[in-house]
């Protein structure tokens, strides 16, 4: 079973948590060679064309991971905020799988959490992150953009022109 297959349940869960119940996110792995054939077969089939062009047409270097929303390419059809949350759902699914695989801990840096997210989706993301058993470092352009009530033991810092000061 490949990694993408093992992540799908956690990815679907994270999508529902971050985007809401009506959103159907999907992960699709494309191997980089023709479906139904093994790599050696494709390399043999493409050999003369590859030599003529000077590069290999089929192989793992052509693999891709597509994220879809409602059976459409999220990269094309989703809003910037939706796409950000779908990518975040993928990362959070990986973290859930990692933490759940044993006595492991995780540290996560999220740069500019609030960018491209409305108030509702920032709050959804903050609630989800507050339940994650991980150490979090979150940046924002303005402190008010991050709902900190979810983290009673948080520490906040302000950085300006190389000077760091702790905020309450």
C-alpha positions as CSV (number, residue, x, y, z in Angstrom):
1,X,0.0,0.0,0.0
2,X,1.5,3.4,-1.0
3,X,1.8,6.4,1.2
4,X,-0.9,8.4,-0.6
5,X,-3.4,5.5,0.0
6,X,-2.4,5.4,3.7
7,X,-3.0,9.2,4.1
8,X,-6.4,9.4,2.4
9,X,-8.5,8.8,5.6
10,X,-6.6,11.3,7.6
11,X,-6.6,13.7,4.6
12,X,-10.4,13.4,4.3
13,X,-10.8,14.0,8.1
14,X,-8.6,17.1,7.9
15,X,-10.4,18.5,4.9
16,X,-13.7,18.2,6.8
17,X,-12.3,19.9,9.9
18,X,-10.6,22.7,8.0
19,X,-13.1,23.3,5.1
20,X,-16.4,22.0,6.5
21,X,-18.7,19.0,6.0
22,X,-19.7,19.8,2.4
23,X,-16.1,19.8,1.0
24,X,-14.8,16.7,-0.8
25,X,-11.0,16.8,-1.0
26,X,-9.1,14.0,-2.8
27,X,-5.5,13.0,-3.3
28,X,-4.5,11.4,-6.6
29,X,-1.0,10.0,-7.2
30,X,0.2,9.8,-10.8
31,X,3.1,7.4,-11.2
32,X,4.9,9.1,-14.0
33,X,4.4,6.3,-16.6
34,X,1.4,4.8,-18.4
35,X,-1.2,3.1,-16.2
36,X,-1.4,-0.6,-16.5
37,X,2.3,-1.0,-17.5
38,X,5.3,-1.4,-15.3
39,X,8.2,1.1,-15.6
40,X,10.6,-1.3,-17.4
41,X,7.9,-1.8,-20.1
42,X,7.5,1.9,-20.6
43,X,11.2,2.6,-20.7
44,X,11.7,-0.1,-23.4
45,X,8.7,1.3,-25.4
46,X,10.0,4.9,-25.2
47,X,13.7,4.1,-25.7
48,X,14.1,5.4,-29.3
49,X,12.0,8.5,-28.7
50,X,13.9,9.2,-25.4
51,X,17.3,8.9,-27.2
52,X,16.2,11.2,-30.0
53,X,14.9,13.9,-27.6
54,X,17.7,13.5,-25.1
55,X,15.5,12.9,-22.0
56,X,13.5,10.2,-20.4
57,X,9.8,10.6,-21.1
58,X,8.5,8.1,-18.4
59,X,9.7,7.5,-14.9
60,X,9.4,8.5,-11.3
61,X,10.7,12.0,-12.1
62,X,7.3,12.6,-14.0
63,X,5.3,11.5,-10.9
64,X,2.8,14.0,-9.5
65,X,0.4,14.3,-6.6
66,X,-2.8,16.1,-7.5
67,X,-5.2,17.5,-5.0
68,X,-8.8,17.8,-6.1
69,X,-11.8,19.5,-4.6
70,X,-15.2,18.2,-5.7
71,X,-13.5,16.2,-8.5
72,X,-11.8,19.3,-10.0
73,X,-8.1,20.3,-9.9
74,X,-7.8,22.3,-6.7
75,X,-4.8,24.2,-8.2
76,X,-7.0,25.5,-11.0
77,X,-10.5,25.7,-9.6
78,X,-10.2,26.3,-5.8
79,X,-9.8,29.7,-4.3
80,X,-6.4,30.7,-2.8
81,X,-7.8,30.1,0.7
82,X,-9.3,26.7,-0.2
83,X,-6.1,25.6,-1.8
84,X,-4.1,26.7,1.2
85,X,-6.4,24.7,3.5
86,X,-6.2,21.6,1.2
87,X,-2.4,21.7,1.3
88,X,-2.5,22.3,5.0
89,X,-4.9,19.2,5.3
90,X,-2.3,17.1,3.5
91,X,0.5,18.2,5.8
92,X,-1.7,17.7,8.9
93,X,-2.7,14.2,7.6
94,X,1.0,13.4,7.4
95,X,1.6,14.7,10.9
96,X,-1.4,12.7,12.3
97,X,0.0,9.6,10.7
98,X,3.5,10.3,12.0
99,X,2.3,11.0,15.6
100,X,-0.1,8.0,15.5
101,X,2.7,5.6,14.4
102,X,4.3,5.5,17.8
103,X,5.6,7.5,20.7
104,X,6.6,10.4,18.4
105,X,6.5,14.2,18.8
106,X,6.3,16.9,16.2
107,X,7.2,20.5,15.7
108,X,5.3,22.6,13.1
109,X,6.0,26.0,11.7
110,X,3.2,27.8,10.0
111,X,4.2,31.0,8.3
112,X,1.5,33.7,8.0
113,X,-1.4,31.5,9.1
114,X,-4.0,34.2,8.4
115,X,-3.0,34.9,4.8
116,X,-5.8,34.2,2.3
117,X,-8.1,32.8,5.1
118,X,-11.3,34.4,6.3
119,X,-12.2,34.6,10.0
120,X,-14.2,31.4,9.9
121,X,-11.5,29.3,8.3
122,X,-8.8,30.9,10.5
123,X,-10.8,29.8,13.5
124,X,-11.3,26.3,12.2
125,X,-7.6,25.9,11.6
126,X,-6.7,27.4,15.0
127,X,-9.1,24.9,16.7
128,X,-7.7,22.0,14.8
129,X,-4.1,23.0,15.6
130,X,-4.9,23.5,19.3
131,X,-5.9,19.8,19.5
132,X,-2.8,18.6,17.7
133,X,-0.2,17.1,20.1
134,X,2.6,19.1,18.6
135,X,4.8,22.2,19.4
136,X,3.6,25.0,17.1
137,X,5.4,28.1,15.9
138,X,2.9,30.4,14.1
139,X,3.6,33.7,12.4
140,X,1.3,36.5,11.4
141,X,1.5,40.0,10.1
142,X,-0.8,41.1,13.0
143,X,-1.3,39.4,16.3
144,X,-5.1,40.0,16.2
145,X,-5.3,37.7,13.1
146,X,-4.6,34.7,15.3
147,X,-7.2,33.5,17.7
148,X,-5.1,32.6,20.8
149,X,-7.9,31.6,23.2
150,X,-7.4,28.0,21.9
151,X,-3.9,28.1,23.4
152,X,-4.0,29.1,27.0
153,X,-0.3,28.4,27.5
154,X,1.0,30.2,24.4
155,X,3.8,32.7,24.2
156,X,3.6,35.6,21.8
157,X,6.5,37.6,20.5
158,X,6.8,40.7,18.4
159,X,9.7,41.2,16.0
160,X,10.5,44.6,14.6
161,X,13.8,45.6,13.0
162,X,15.7,42.7,14.5
163,X,14.4,43.3,18.0
164,X,12.3,40.6,19.7
165,X,10.0,41.3,22.6
166,X,7.6,39.0,24.4
167,X,3.9,40.0,24.4
168,X,1.1,39.0,26.7
